Amino acid sequence: MQIKLLEDVFGTTLLRRSAQGAVPTEAGRVLQKHSKRVIKNLSQAHKELAELRGSGEIRLTLGITTTSGKELVGPMLAAIKSRPSLKKFQLTFREGKSDDLLDLLRERKIDAALSYEDSGEHRFHVTVLYSEQFVLVGTPKALKGRSGTVALDEIGEFPLVMSPAEEGGRRFIEEAAMRRHARLNVDTEISSALLKQEMLFQHRKCMIVPRARFAAEIRTGKLSMLQLSPPLSRTKLFVLRSMPRTTHEILRSLVKKSVEQRMIASETGWLPAGSGP
């Protein structure tokens, strides 16, 4: 009876009936294909409506790199706290290296990541956030009282503390130096961000880092900064796994608005994606 009603609605035969049973006609197969999409969309709608009804807390984990976390965690938490509509939105953070965060995303141990890397996998949604400027930093003595810019060709005169060779950030810097036939003076290899900072302040080492990483220390004069010539920048991406659309849009909006807020502070060295330094 249900099939007969559908046939009356669409004005065509949907099933070919015989003593052996019933098989879909060409029109029936077309309707079947669209019905699957409708059912899938209805299921998605149920999930999103459940969220809007406040049926439970929305718990998400965002993977962050050291610099992005330093700049964005505070504004994101403040935005969540200030919006009553997000009172059931629980966001936690997990710090890690850019390439490690993508692995955590694949393993579903986190829900999204701020990363330099794009996995190229269709199951992830990628938004380009900003272009991040890299600079040479160190104490005024470590940078020999210099200011302004330093050519990559001259970078070898500064003792660098860097990540181990297998990490993506190290590879990015080395590839840029190789293109300029520049020699890097890698004095110390350390993975820990905290220990790198210790080497910077206590042992007169230098680092090539995103400008935002030590923006406050540069502003107060505890550290000095030299711009790199030619400029060196890297694009920051926001990568999400599949999730209900409403949740997706809430998280994406939180990240983008926090980025825009921090971008206004020019000391971060962040620029709109694609604009370049």
C-alpha positions as CSV (number, residue, x, y, z in Angstrom):
1,M,0.0,0.0,0.0
2,Q,2.9,2.4,0.8
3,I,4.5,1.7,-2.6
4,K,1.1,2.2,-4.3
5,L,0.8,5.6,-2.6
6,L,4.3,6.6,-3.8
7,E,3.5,5.5,-7.3
8,D,0.4,7.7,-7.2
9,V,2.4,10.6,-5.9
10,F,5.2,10.3,-8.6
11,G,2.8,9.2,-11.4
12,T,5.0,6.2,-12.4
13,T,5.5,2.5,-11.6
14,L,8.2,1.9,-9.1
15,L,8.0,-1.9,-8.8
16,R,7.6,-4.5,-11.5
17,R,5.6,-7.3,-10.0
18,S,5.5,-11.0,-11.1
19,A,4.9,-14.4,-9.7
20,Q,8.6,-14.5,-8.7
21,G,8.4,-11.3,-6.7
22,A,8.9,-7.6,-7.3
23,V,11.9,-5.8,-8.6
24,P,12.5,-2.0,-8.9
25,T,11.8,-0.3,-12.3
26,E,14.3,2.3,-13.5
27,A,12.2,4.9,-11.8
28,G,12.2,2.8,-8.6
29,R,16.0,2.7,-8.6
30,V,16.2,6.4,-9.0
31,L,13.9,7.0,-6.1
32,Q,15.8,4.4,-4.0
33,K,19.1,6.3,-4.6
34,H,17.5,9.6,-3.5
35,S,15.8,8.0,-0.5
36,K,19.1,6.9,0.9
37,R,20.3,10.5,0.9
38,V,17.1,11.7,2.5
39,I,17.4,9.1,5.3
40,K,21.1,10.1,5.9
41,N,20.2,13.7,6.1
42,L,17.3,13.0,8.5
43,S,19.7,11.1,10.7
44,Q,22.1,14.1,10.7
45,A,19.2,16.4,11.5
46,H,18.2,14.3,14.5
47,K,21.8,14.6,15.9
48,E,21.9,18.4,15.4
49,L,18.4,18.9,16.9
50,A,19.5,16.9,19.9
51,E,22.4,19.2,20.4
52,L,20.2,22.3,20.2
53,R,17.8,20.8,22.8
54,G,20.8,20.5,25.1
55,S,20.4,16.8,25.5
56,G,23.9,16.6,26.9
57,E,27.4,18.2,27.0
58,I,29.4,18.5,23.8
59,R,32.9,17.4,24.7
60,L,35.7,18.1,22.2
61,T,39.5,18.0,22.3
62,L,41.5,20.4,20.1
63,G,45.1,19.7,19.3
64,I,47.4,22.7,19.5
65,T,51.0,23.5,18.7
66,T,53.0,25.6,21.3
67,T,52.6,29.0,19.6
68,S,48.9,28.6,18.6
69,G,48.0,27.4,22.0
70,K,49.8,30.3,23.7
71,E,47.8,32.8,21.6
72,L,44.4,31.1,21.2
73,V,43.5,29.1,24.3
74,G,42.7,32.1,26.4
75,P,40.5,33.9,23.8
76,M,38.6,30.6,23.0
77,L,37.9,29.9,26.7
78,A,36.8,33.5,27.3
79,A,34.4,33.3,24.3
80,I,32.9,30.0,25.6
81,K,32.4,31.5,29.1
82,S,30.8,34.7,27.8
83,R,28.2,32.9,25.6
84,P,25.3,31.3,27.5
85,S,24.4,29.3,24.4
86,L,27.7,27.4,24.9
87,K,27.3,26.5,28.5
88,K,27.2,22.8,27.6
89,F,30.2,23.1,25.2
90,Q,33.3,21.6,26.9
91,L,36.6,22.1,25.1
92,T,39.9,20.6,26.2
93,F,43.3,21.1,24.7
94,R,46.2,18.7,23.8
95,E,49.6,20.1,22.9
96,G,51.9,18.4,20.4
97,K,54.0,18.7,17.3
98,S,52.1,19.4,14.1
99,D,52.6,16.1,12.5
100,D,51.9,14.2,15.7
101,L,48.6,16.0,16.0
102,L,47.4,14.6,12.6
103,D,48.2,11.1,13.8
104,L,46.0,11.7,16.9
105,L,43.3,13.0,14.7
106,R,43.4,9.8,12.5
107,E,43.2,7.7,15.7
108,R,40.2,9.8,16.9
109,K,42.0,10.7,20.1
110,I,41.4,14.4,19.3
111,D,38.5,16.0,17.3
112,A,40.4,18.8,15.5
113,A,43.9,20.2,15.2
114,L,45.8,23.5,14.5
115,S,48.5,22.2,12.2
116,Y,51.0,23.1,9.6
117,E,50.4,19.9,7.8
118,D,47.5,18.9,5.5
119,S,46.9,15.2,5.4
120,G,45.1,15.5,2.1
121,E,42.5,13.0,3.4
122,H,38.9,13.6,2.3
123,R,37.5,12.6,5.7
124,F,39.0,15.8,7.2
125,H,37.7,19.3,6.7
126,V,40.5,21.9,6.3
127,T,40.4,25.7,6.8
128,V,43.4,27.9,6.1
129,L,43.7,30.3,9.1
130,Y,46.8,32.5,8.6
131,S,50.3,32.8,7.4
132,E,52.8,32.8,10.3
133,Q,56.1,34.8,10.1
134,F,59.3,33.2,11.4
135,V,62.1,35.2,13.0
136,L,65.5,34.6,14.7
137,V,65.2,35.3,18.5
138,G,67.7,35.3,21.3
139,T,68.9,37.5,24.2
140,P,70.4,40.9,23.1
141,K,73.8,39.5,23.8
142,A,73.2,36.3,21.9
143,L,72.2,38.4,18.8
144,K,75.3,40.5,19.3
145,G,73.3,43.7,19.7
146,R,72.0,43.5,16.2
147,S,68.6,44.7,15.1
148,G,66.6,44.8,11.9
149,T,67.1,41.9,9.5
150,V,69.6,39.0,9.0
151,A,70.1,37.2,5.7
152,L,69.7,33.5,5.8
153,D,73.2,33.3,4.3
154,E,74.5,34.9,7.6
155,I,72.5,32.7,9.9
156,G,75.5,30.3,10.5
157,E,77.1,32.8,13.0
158,F,74.4,32.2,15.5
159,P,74.3,29.0,17.7
160,L,70.8,27.5,17.3
161,V,68.8,25.2,19.5
162,M,66.5,23.2,17.3
163,S,64.1,20.2,17.3
164,P,65.5,16.8,16.4
165,A,66.0,16.2,12.6
166,E,62.9,14.0,12.2
167,E,60.5,16.7,13.3
168,G,58.5,18.7,10.8
169,G,59.5,22.1,12.1
170,R,63.2,21.3,11.8
171,R,62.7,20.0,8.2
172,F,60.9,23.2,7.2
173,I,63.7,25.4,8.4
174,E,66.5,23.2,6.9
175,E,64.8,23.1,3.5
176,A,64.5,26.9,3.5
177,A,68.2,27.2,4.4
178,M,69.2,24.7,1.6
179,R,67.3,26.8,-1.0
180,R,69.6,29.7,-0.1
181,H,72.7,27.5,0.3
182,A,72.9,28.7,3.9
183,R,74.6,26.8,6.7
184,L,72.8,26.3,10.0
185,N,74.9,26.3,13.2
186,V,72.9,23.6,15.1
187,D,74.4,23.8,18.6
188,T,71.8,21.8,20.5
189,E,68.9,19.5,19.6
190,I,66.0,19.4,22.1
191,S,62.3,18.4,21.5
192,S,60.9,20.0,24.7
193,A,59.6,23.5,24.2
194,L,60.4,24.3,27.9
195,L,64.0,23.2,27.7
196,K,64.5,25.1,24.4
197,Q,63.3,28.3,26.3
198,E,65.8,27.5,29.0
199,M,68.7,27.3,26.5
200,L,67.5,30.6,25.1
201,F,67.5,32.6,28.3
202,Q,70.3,30.9,30.3
203,H,72.8,29.7,27.7
204,R,72.7,32.4,25.0
205,K,71.4,30.1,22.3
206,C,69.1,31.3,19.5
207,M,66.0,29.9,17.8
208,I,64.1,30.3,14.5
209,V,60.5,30.4,15.6
210,P,57.1,32.0,14.8
211,R,57.2,35.6,15.9
212,A,54.2,35.1,18.1
213,R,56.0,32.5,20.2
214,F,58.0,35.1,22.2
215,A,56.0,38.2,21.3
216,A,55.7,39.3,25.0
217,E,59.4,38.7,25.7
218,I,60.4,40.7,22.6
219,R,58.1,43.6,23.6
220,T,59.6,43.8,27.1
221,G,63.2,43.6,25.8
222,K,64.0,40.2,27.5
223,L,64.6,38.9,24.0
224,S,65.6,40.5,20.7
225,M,64.4,39.6,17.2
226,L,65.9,39.7,13.8
227,Q,63.7,39.5,10.7
228,L,64.8,36.9,8.2
229,S,65.8,37.8,4.6
230,P,64.2,36.5,2.5
231,P,61.1,36.3,4.7
232,L,60.2,32.8,6.0
233,S,56.6,32.0,6.7
234,R,54.3,29.0,7.1
235,T,50.6,28.5,6.7
236,K,48.6,27.4,9.7
237,L,45.6,25.1,9.1
238,F,42.5,24.1,11.1
239,V,41.8,20.4,10.5
240,L,38.6,18.8,11.7
241,R,37.4,15.2,11.6
242,S,33.7,14.5,10.6
243,M,31.2,15.6,13.3
244,P,27.7,17.0,13.5
245,R,27.4,20.2,11.4
246,T,26.3,22.4,14.3
247,T,29.2,21.3,16.4
248,H,31.5,21.7,13.4
249,E,30.4,25.3,12.9
250,I,30.6,26.2,16.6
251,L,34.2,25.0,16.9
252,R,35.2,26.5,13.5
253,S,33.7,29.9,14.5
254,L,35.5,29.9,17.9
255,V,38.8,29.3,16.3
256,K,38.4,31.8,13.4
257,K,37.2,34.6,15.7
258,S,40.0,34.0,18.1
259,V,42.5,34.1,15.3
260,E,41.0,37.4,14.0
261,Q,41.2,38.8,17.5
262,R,44.9,38.0,17.9
263,M,45.7,39.0,14.4
264,I,44.7,42.6,15.3
265,A,47.7,42.5,17.6
266,S,50.4,43.0,15.0
267,E,53.1,41.7,17.3
268,T,52.0,38.1,16.5
269,G,53.3,38.4,13.0
270,W,50.2,36.7,11.7
271,L,48.9,37.7,8.3
272,P,45.8,36.7,6.3
273,A,46.5,33.4,4.5
274,G,48.1,34.0,1.1
275,S,49.2,37.6,1.7
276,G,52.8,36.7,2.7
277,P,55.1,38.8,4.9
